[in-house]
Protein backbone atom coordinates (compact mmCIF):
# COMPACT_ATOMS: atom_id res chain seq x y z
CA UNK A 1 0.00 0.00 0.00
CA UNK A 2 1.46 3.33 -1.04
CA UNK A 3 0.34 6.45 0.73
CA UNK A 4 0.88 10.06 -0.10
CA UNK A 5 1.98 12.43 2.65
CA UNK A 6 -1.49 14.00 2.60
CA UNK A 7 -3.17 10.60 3.06
CA UNK A 8 -0.78 9.70 5.85
CA UNK A 9 -1.42 13.00 7.65
CA UNK A 10 -5.18 12.54 7.24
CA UNK A 11 -4.98 9.06 8.78
CA UNK A 12 -2.80 10.31 11.62
CA UNK A 13 -5.22 13.12 12.36
CA UNK A 14 -8.42 11.08 12.22
CA UNK A 15 -7.56 7.70 13.80
CA UNK A 16 -9.51 6.90 16.93
CA UNK A 17 -6.46 6.73 19.18
CA UNK A 18 -5.31 10.21 18.22
CA UNK A 19 -8.82 11.66 18.53
CA UNK A 20 -9.41 10.05 21.91
CA UNK A 21 -6.02 11.28 23.13
CA UNK A 22 -6.64 14.84 21.93
CA UNK A 23 -10.09 15.01 23.50
CA UNK A 24 -8.73 13.49 26.71
CA UNK A 25 -6.04 16.18 26.89
CA UNK A 26 -8.61 18.88 26.18
CA UNK A 27 -10.85 17.50 28.93
CA UNK A 28 -7.96 17.33 31.41
CA UNK A 29 -6.88 20.89 30.62
CA UNK A 30 -10.38 22.20 31.21
CA UNK A 31 -10.81 20.30 34.47
CA UNK A 32 -7.36 21.42 35.62
CA UNK A 33 -8.25 25.01 34.72
CA UNK A 34 -11.37 24.80 36.84
CA UNK A 35 -9.36 23.42 39.76
CA UNK A 36 -6.96 26.33 39.42
CA UNK A 37 -9.89 28.75 39.36
CA UNK A 38 -10.95 27.19 42.68
CA UNK A 39 -7.58 28.22 44.13
CA UNK A 40 -5.50 25.09 43.53
CA UNK A 41 -2.87 26.83 41.43
CA UNK A 42 -0.18 24.41 42.63
CA UNK A 43 -1.84 21.42 40.91
CA UNK A 44 -0.05 20.38 37.72
CA UNK A 45 -1.15 18.10 34.89
CA UNK A 46 0.91 15.20 36.30
CA UNK A 47 -0.92 15.54 39.60
CA UNK A 48 -4.09 14.25 37.98
CA UNK A 49 -2.55 10.77 38.40
CA UNK A 50 -2.87 11.22 42.15
CA UNK A 51 -6.31 12.82 41.99
CA UNK A 52 -7.65 9.96 39.85
CA UNK A 53 -6.36 7.29 42.22
CA UNK A 54 -6.74 8.81 45.72
CA UNK A 55 -9.22 6.97 47.89
CA UNK A 56 -11.00 8.31 50.96
CA UNK A 57 -10.29 5.06 52.83
CA UNK A 58 -6.69 5.03 51.63
CA UNK A 59 -4.70 3.26 48.94
CA UNK A 60 -1.28 1.73 48.47
CA UNK A 61 1.21 3.51 46.24
CA UNK A 62 1.59 0.35 44.14
CA UNK A 63 -2.16 0.20 43.50
CA UNK A 64 -2.31 3.91 42.69
CA UNK A 65 0.63 3.61 40.29
CA UNK A 66 -0.89 0.60 38.56
CA UNK A 67 -4.25 2.34 38.12
CA UNK A 68 -2.55 5.45 36.75
CA UNK A 69 -0.26 3.47 34.45
CA UNK A 70 2.92 5.00 35.88
CA UNK A 71 5.85 3.64 37.90
CA UNK A 72 5.78 3.33 41.68
CA UNK A 73 8.67 5.77 41.84
CA UNK A 74 6.80 8.39 39.81
CA UNK A 75 3.66 7.96 41.91
CA UNK A 76 5.69 8.16 45.13
CA UNK A 77 7.19 11.45 43.99
CA UNK A 78 3.75 12.88 43.14
CA UNK A 79 2.24 11.69 46.43
CA UNK A 80 5.17 13.15 48.38
CA UNK A 81 4.37 16.52 46.82
CA UNK A 82 0.70 16.10 47.81
CA UNK A 83 1.85 15.34 51.36
CA UNK A 84 3.88 18.58 51.38
CA UNK A 85 0.74 20.45 50.31
CA UNK A 86 -1.14 18.78 53.16
CA UNK A 87 -3.56 16.88 50.91
CA UNK A 88 -2.50 13.37 51.97
CA UNK A 89 -0.78 11.62 54.83
CA UNK A 90 1.15 8.37 54.93
CA UNK A 91 0.72 5.56 57.41
CA UNK A 92 2.12 2.07 57.73
CA UNK A 93 0.13 -0.66 56.03
CA UNK A 94 -1.02 -2.99 58.81
CA UNK A 95 -1.08 -5.92 56.35
CA UNK A 96 2.34 -5.32 54.79
CA UNK A 97 5.22 -3.74 56.69
CA UNK A 98 6.96 -2.75 53.44
CA UNK A 99 4.00 -0.72 52.17
CA UNK A 100 2.44 2.53 53.20
CA UNK A 101 -1.15 3.64 52.88
CA UNK A 102 -1.91 7.08 51.43
CA UNK A 103 -4.99 8.73 52.96
CA UNK A 104 -6.65 12.00 52.08
CA UNK A 105 -6.49 14.62 54.82
CA UNK A 106 -9.35 17.04 55.40
CA UNK A 107 -7.67 19.40 52.91
CA UNK A 108 -7.36 16.46 50.51
CA UNK A 109 -11.06 15.67 50.83
CA UNK A 110 -11.86 19.28 50.04
CA UNK A 111 -9.54 19.10 47.03
CA UNK A 112 -11.31 15.95 45.83
CA UNK A 113 -14.70 17.68 46.19
CA UNK A 114 -13.40 20.58 44.07
CA UNK A 115 -11.99 18.02 41.64
CA UNK A 116 -15.41 16.42 41.23
CA UNK A 117 -16.91 19.84 40.51
CA UNK A 118 -14.14 20.54 37.99
CA UNK A 119 -14.84 17.23 36.22
CA UNK A 120 -18.56 17.99 36.09
CA UNK A 121 -17.87 21.41 34.60
CA UNK A 122 -15.56 19.88 31.98
CA UNK A 123 -18.31 17.39 31.11
CA UNK A 124 -20.79 20.25 30.82
CA UNK A 125 -18.40 21.94 28.39
CA UNK A 126 -18.38 18.81 26.21
CA UNK A 127 -22.17 18.62 26.40
CA UNK A 128 -22.42 22.27 25.35
CA UNK A 129 -20.43 21.41 22.22
CA UNK A 130 -22.17 18.19 21.14
CA UNK A 131 -25.50 18.27 22.99
CA UNK A 132 -27.04 16.04 25.65
CA UNK A 133 -27.98 13.15 23.33
CA UNK A 134 -24.52 12.89 21.78
CA UNK A 135 -22.96 13.13 25.25
CA UNK A 136 -25.15 10.27 26.45
CA UNK A 137 -24.26 8.23 23.35
CA UNK A 138 -20.56 8.98 23.74
CA UNK A 139 -20.61 7.92 27.39
CA UNK A 140 -22.42 4.71 26.47
CA UNK A 141 -19.97 3.85 23.69
CA UNK A 142 -16.96 4.51 25.92
CA UNK A 143 -18.49 2.42 28.72
CA UNK A 144 -19.09 -0.42 26.24
CA UNK A 145 -15.48 -0.32 25.08
CA UNK A 146 -14.20 -0.23 28.65
CA UNK A 147 -16.46 -3.08 29.67
CA UNK A 148 -15.37 -5.22 26.72
CA UNK A 149 -11.71 -4.72 27.51
CA UNK A 150 -12.19 -5.37 31.24
CA UNK A 151 -13.92 -8.67 30.55
CA UNK A 152 -10.67 -10.26 29.41
CA UNK A 153 -11.13 -9.60 25.71
CA UNK A 154 -8.02 -7.46 25.79
CA UNK A 155 -5.77 -8.44 28.65
CA UNK A 156 -2.62 -6.87 27.25
CA UNK A 157 -1.06 -4.67 29.94
CA UNK A 158 -0.40 -1.17 28.73
CA UNK A 159 2.15 1.09 30.39
CA UNK A 160 3.19 4.23 28.67
CA UNK A 161 4.11 7.80 29.28
CA UNK A 162 1.37 10.13 28.15
CA UNK A 163 2.44 12.92 25.88
CA UNK A 164 1.42 16.35 27.05
CA UNK A 165 1.02 18.69 24.13
Phi and psi in degrees as GROMACS dihedral restraints (atoms count N, CA, C in turn):
[ dihedral_restraints ]
;  ai    aj    ak    al  type     phi  dphi    fc
    3     4     5     6     1  -107.1    20    10
    4     5     6     7     1   129.8    20    10
    6     7     8     9     1  -116.5    20    10
    7     8     9    10     1   146.3    20    10
    9    10    11    12     1   -84.9    20    10
   10    11    12    13     1   163.9    20    10
   12    13    14    15     1   -59.3    20    10
   13    14    15    16     1   -38.2    20    10
   15    16    17    18     1   -64.3    20    10
   16    17    18    19     1   -42.4    20    10
   18    19    20    21     1   -65.6    20    10
   19    20    21    22     1   -42.0    20    10
   21    22    23    24     1   -62.5    20    10
   22    23    24    25     1   -44.9    20    10
   24    25    26    27     1   -64.1    20    10
   25    26    27    28     1   -38.0    20    10
   27    28    29    30     1   -62.5    20    10
   28    29    30    31     1   -46.0    20    10
   30    31    32    33     1   -63.7    20    10
   31    32    33    34     1   -40.9    20    10
   33    34    35    36     1   -63.7    20    10
   34    35    36    37     1   -36.5    20    10
   36    37    38    39     1   -83.6    20    10
   37    38    39    40     1   -13.6    20    10
   39    40    41    42     1  -120.4    20    10
   40    41    42    43     1     1.4    20    10
   42    43    44    45     1   -71.2    20    10
   43    44    45    46     1   151.0    20    10
   45    46    47    48     1   -59.0    20    10
   46    47    48    49     1   -40.2    20    10
   48    49    50    51     1   -59.7    20    10
   49    50    51    52     1   -46.5    20    10
   51    52    53    54     1   -64.9    20    10
   52    53    54    55     1   -44.2    20    10
   54    55    56    57     1   -64.0    20    10
   55    56    57    58     1   -44.1    20    10
   57    58    59    60     1   -62.1    20    10
   58    59    60    61     1   -42.0    20    10
   60    61    62    63     1   -63.9    20    10
   61    62    63    64     1   -44.4    20    10
   63    64    65    66     1   -64.4    20    10
   64    65    66    67     1   -42.8    20    10
   66    67    68    69     1   -68.1    20    10
   67    68    69    70     1   -37.6    20    10
   69    70    71    72     1   -60.7    20    10
   70    71    72    73     1   -45.5    20    10
   72    73    74    75     1   -63.8    20    10
   73    74    75    76     1   -40.5    20    10
   75    76    77    78     1   -61.3    20    10
   76    77    78    79     1   -46.3    20    10
   78    79    80    81     1   -60.0    20    10
   79    80    81    82     1   -47.8    20    10
   81    82    83    84     1   -60.5    20    10
   82    83    84    85     1   -42.4    20    10
   84    85    86    87     1   -62.5    20    10
   85    86    87    88     1   -41.4    20    10
   87    88    89    90     1   -65.2    20    10
   88    89    90    91     1   -47.6    20    10
   90    91    92    93     1   -61.8    20    10
   91    92    93    94     1   -42.0    20    10
   93    94    95    96     1   -63.6    20    10
   94    95    96    97     1   -39.2    20    10
   96    97    98    99     1   -61.5    20    10
   97    98    99   100     1   -40.0    20    10
   99   100   101   102     1   -68.4    20    10
  100   101   102   103     1   -36.5    20    10
  102   103   104   105     1   -63.4    20    10
  103   104   105   106     1   -41.1    20    10
  105   106   107   108     1   -66.0    20    10
  106   107   108   109     1   -38.0    20    10
  108   109   110   111     1   -60.2    20    10
  109   110   111   112     1   -31.9    20    10
  111   112   113   114     1   -79.0    20    10
  112   113   114   115     1     2.0    20    10
  114   115   116   117     1   106.1    20    10
  115   116   117   118     1    -0.2    20    10
  117   118   119   120     1   -94.6    20    10
  118   119   120   121     1    61.8    20    10
  120   121   122   123     1   -69.9    20    10
  121   122   123   124     1   -16.7    20    10
  123   124   125   126     1   -80.6    20    10
  124   125   126   127     1   -13.2    20    10
  126   127   128   129     1   -75.6    20    10
  127   128   129   130     1   127.6    20    10
  129   130   131   132     1  -107.3    20    10
  130   131   132   133     1   168.6    20    10
  132   133   134   135     1   -56.2    20    10
  133   134   135   136     1   -42.1    20    10
  135   136   137   138     1   -62.9    20    10
  136   137   138   139     1   -27.1    20    10
  138   139   140   141     1   -66.5    20    10
  139   140   141   142     1   -16.8    20    10
  141   142   143   144     1   -62.3    20    10
  142   143   144   145     1   -23.3    20    10
  144   145   146   147     1   -61.7    20    10
  145   146   147   148     1   -38.5    20    10
  147   148   149   150     1   -73.8    20    10
  148   149   150   151     1   -46.0    20    10
  150   151   152   153     1   -58.7    20    10
  151   152   153   154     1   -38.5    20    10
  153   154   155   156     1   -71.9    20    10
  154   155   156   157     1   -19.2    20    10
  156   157   158   159     1  -118.8    20    10
  157   158   159   160     1    -4.3    20    10
  159   160   161   162     1   -64.1    20    10
  160   161   162   163     1   143.4    20    10
  162   163   164   165     1  -125.9    20    10
  163   164   165   166     1   141.7    20    10
  165   166   167   168     1   -59.9    20    10
  166   167   168   169     1   -40.3    20    10
  168   169   170   171     1   -83.7    20    10
  169   170   171   172     1    -4.7    20    10
  171   172   173   174     1   104.3    20    10
  172   173   174   175     1   156.2    20    10
  174   175   176   177     1  -151.9    20    10
  175   176   177   178     1   152.4    20    10
  177   178   179   180     1   -80.5    20    10
  178   179   180   181     1   147.1    20    10
  180   181   182   183     1   -55.7    20    10
  181   182   183   184     1   -43.0    20    10
  183   184   185   186     1   -61.0    20    10
  184   185   186   187     1   -40.5    20    10
  186   187   188   189     1   -67.6    20    10
  187   188   189   190     1   -42.0    20    10
  189   190   191   192     1   -62.7    20    10
  190   191   192   193     1   -44.0    20    10
  192   193   194   195     1   -63.3    20    10
  193   194   195   196     1   -42.5    20    10
  195   196   197   198     1   -62.9    20    10
  196   197   198   199     1   -45.1    20    10
  198   199   200   201     1   -62.7    20    10
  199   200   201   202     1   -36.4    20    10
  201   202   203   204     1   -82.1    20    10
  202   203   204   205     1   -16.3    20    10
  204   205   206   207     1    76.0    20    10
  205   206   207   208     1    30.5    20    10
  207   208   209   210     1  -127.0    20    10
  208   209   210   211     1   170.4    20    10
  210   211   212   213     1   -72.7    20    10
  211   212   213   214     1   159.2    20    10
  213   214   215   216     1   -61.7    20    10
  214   215   216   217     1   -37.6    20    10
  216   217   218   219     1   -63.9    20    10
  217   218   219   220     1   -43.9    20    10
  219   220   221   222     1   -64.6    20    10
  220   221   222   223     1   -43.1    20    10
  222   223   224   225     1   -65.1    20    10
  223   224   225   226     1   -40.8    20    10
  225   226   227   228     1   -59.5    20    10
  226   227   228   229     1   -41.5    20    10
  228   229   230   231     1   -64.2    20    10
  229   230   231   232     1   -43.9    20    10
  231   232   233   234     1   -64.8    20    10
  232   233   234   235     1   -43.0    20    10
  234   235   236   237     1   -66.5    20    10
  235   236   237   238     1   -37.2    20    10
  237   238   239   240     1   -60.5    20    10
  238   239   240   241     1   -38.7    20    10
  240   241   242   243     1   -65.7    20    10
  241   242   243   244     1   -40.8    20    10
  243   244   245   246     1   -62.7    20    10
  244   245   246   247     1   -36.5    20    10
  246   247   248   249     1   -65.5    20    10
  247   248   249   250     1   -39.8    20    10
  249   250   251   252     1   -62.8    20    10
  250   251   252   253     1   -35.8    20    10
  252   253   254   255     1   -74.0    20    10
  253   254   255   256     1   -14.9    20    10
  255   256   257   258     1    88.9    20    10
  256   257   258   259     1    14.9    20    10
  258   259   260   261     1   -86.6    20    10
  259   260   261   262     1   -24.0    20    10
  261   262   263   264     1  -138.3    20    10
  262   263   264   265     1   162.7    20    10
  264   265   266   267     1  -135.5    20    10
  265   266   267   268     1   154.1    20    10
  267   268   269   270     1  -102.7    20    10
  268   269   270   271     1   147.7    20    10
  270   271   272   273     1  -148.6    20    10
  271   272   273   274     1   157.0    20    10
  273   274   275   276     1   -64.4    20    10
  274   275   276   277     1   141.9    20    10
  276   277   278   279     1   -79.9    20    10
  277   278   279   280     1   118.2    20    10
  279   280   281   282     1   -65.6    20    10
  280   281   282   283     1   -20.6    20    10
  282   283   284   285     1   -93.8    20    10
  283   284   285   286     1   -14.5    20    10
  285   286   287   288     1  -151.1    20    10
  286   287   288   289     1   106.8    20    10
  288   289   290   291     1   -61.4    20    10
  289   290   291   292     1   -19.4    20    10
  291   292   293   294     1   -84.8    20    10
  292   293   294   295     1   -15.7    20    10
  294   295   296   297     1  -104.9    20    10
  295   296   297   298     1   159.1    20    10
  297   298   299   300     1  -126.0    20    10
  298   299   300   301     1   148.6    20    10
  300   301   302   303     1   -98.8    20    10
  301   302   303   304     1   136.3    20    10
  303   304   305   306     1  -102.9    20    10
  304   305   306   307     1   122.6    20    10
  306   307   308   309     1  -121.9    20    10
  307   308   309   310     1   142.8    20    10
  309   310   311   312     1   -71.3    20    10
  310   311   312   313     1   134.9    20    10
  312   313   314   315     1   -82.9    20    10
  313   314   315   316     1  -179.5    20    10
  315   316   317   318     1   -59.3    20    10
  316   317   318   319     1   -42.3    20    10
  318   319   320   321     1   -63.9    20    10
  319   320   321   322     1   -35.3    20    10
  321   322   323   324     1   -67.9    20    10
  322   323   324   325     1   -37.4    20    10
  324   325   326   327     1   -66.0    20    10
  325   326   327   328     1   -38.3    20    10
  327   328   329   330     1   -65.3    20    10
  328   329   330   331     1   -42.7    20    10
  330   331   332   333     1   -58.3    20    10
  331   332   333   334     1   -45.8    20    10
  333   334   335   336     1   -61.5    20    10
  334   335   336   337     1   -39.1    20    10
  336   337   338   339     1   -62.7    20    10
  337   338   339   340     1   -43.3    20    10
  339   340   341   342     1   -64.6    20    10
  340   341   342   343     1   -36.4    20    10
  342   343   344   345     1   -62.2    20    10
  343   344   345   346     1   -41.0    20    10
  345   346   347   348     1   -63.1    20    10
  346   347   348   349     1   -42.5    20    10
  348   349   350   351     1   -63.7    20    10
  349   350   351   352     1   -38.9    20    10
  351   352   353   354     1   -64.2    20    10
  352   353   354   355     1   -41.5    20    10
  354   355   356   357     1   -63.3    20    10
  355   356   357   358     1   -42.8    20    10
  357   358   359   360     1   -62.4    20    10
  358   359   360   361     1   -40.5    20    10
  360   361   362   363     1   -65.4    20    10
  361   362   363   364     1   -40.3    20    10
  363   364   365   366     1   -64.6    20    10
  364   365   366   367     1   -38.5    20    10
  366   367   368   369     1   -64.6    20    10
  367   368   369   370     1   -40.5    20    10
  369   370   371   372     1   -62.1    20    10
  370   371   372   373     1   -36.1    20    10
  372   373   374   375     1   -62.0    20    10
  373   374   375   376     1   -43.2    20    10
  375   376   377   378     1   -63.6    20    10
  376   377   378   379     1   -44.6    20    10
  378   379   380   381     1   -62.1    20    10
  379   380   381   382     1   -35.2    20    10
  381   382   383   384     1   -65.6    20    10
  382   383   384   385     1   -28.3    20    10
  384   385   386   387     1   -80.1    20    10
  385   386   387   388     1   -46.9    20    10
  387   388   389   390     1  -107.4    20    10
  388   389   390   391     1   -12.1    20    10
  390   391   392   393     1    93.5    20    10
  391   392   393   394     1   161.1    20    10
  393   394   395   396     1   -65.4    20    10
  394   395   396   397     1   -38.9    20    10
  396   397   398   399     1   -66.0    20    10
  397   398   399   400     1   -45.5    20    10
  399   400   401   402     1   -65.6    20    10
  400   401   402   403     1   -35.9    20    10
  402   403   404   405     1   -63.9    20    10
  403   404   405   406     1   -43.8    20    10
  405   406   407   408     1   -62.5    20    10
  406   407   408   409     1   -43.5    20    10
  408   409   410   411     1   -63.8    20    10
  409   410   411   412     1   -46.0    20    10
  411   412   413   414     1   -58.5    20    10
  412   413   414   415     1   -47.3    20    10
  414   415   416   417     1   -59.2    20    10
  415   416   417   418     1   -43.8    20    10
  417   418   419   420     1   -62.5    20    10
  418   419   420   421     1   -44.0    20    10
  420   421   422   423     1   -63.6    20    10
  421   422   423   424     1   -45.4    20    10
  423   424   425   426     1   -64.6    20    10
  424   425   426   427     1   -39.3    20    10
  426   427   428   429     1   -63.9    20    10
  427   428   429   430     1   -39.5    20    10
  429   430   431   432     1   -61.8    20    10
  430   431   432   433     1   -44.8    20    10
  432   433   434   435     1   -63.0    20    10
  433   434   435   436     1   -47.0    20    10
  435   436   437   438     1   -60.6    20    10
  436   437   438   439     1   -43.7    20    10
  438   439   440   441     1   -62.4    20    10
  439   440   441   442     1   -42.4    20    10
  441   442   443   444     1   -64.2    20    10
  442   443   444   445     1   -36.7    20    10
  444   445   446   447     1   -81.2    20    10
  445   446   447   448     1   -22.7    20    10
  447   448   449   450     1   -81.4    20    10
  448   449   450   451     1   -17.4    20    10
  450   451   452   453     1   -86.3    20    10
  451   452   453   454     1    17.9    20    10
  453   454   455   456     1    89.2    20    10
  454   455   456   457     1    -0.6    20    10
  456   457   458   459     1   -72.5    20    10
  457   458   459   460     1   -20.9    20    10
  459   460   461   462     1  -142.9    20    10
  460   461   462   463     1    87.9    20    10
  462   463   464   465     1   -99.7    20    10
  463   464   465   466     1    21.8    20    10
  465   466   467   468     1   -75.7    20    10
  466   467   468   469     1   120.0    20    10
  468   469   470   471     1   -68.9    20    10
  469   470   471   472     1   138.4    20    10
  471   472   473   474     1  -122.3    20    10
  472   473   474   475     1   120.4    20    10
  474   475   476   477     1  -129.3    20    10
  475   476   477   478     1   125.6    20    10
  477   478   479   480     1  -154.8    20    10
  478   479   480   481     1   163.8    20    10
  480   481   482   483     1   -96.8    20    10
  481   482   483   484     1   124.1    20    10
  483   484   485   486     1   -73.9    20    10
  484   485   486   487     1   134.2    20    10
  486   487   488   489     1   -75.0    20    10
  487   488   489   490     1   138.1    20    10
  489   490   491   492     1  -114.0    20    10
  490   491   492   493     1   113.2    20    10
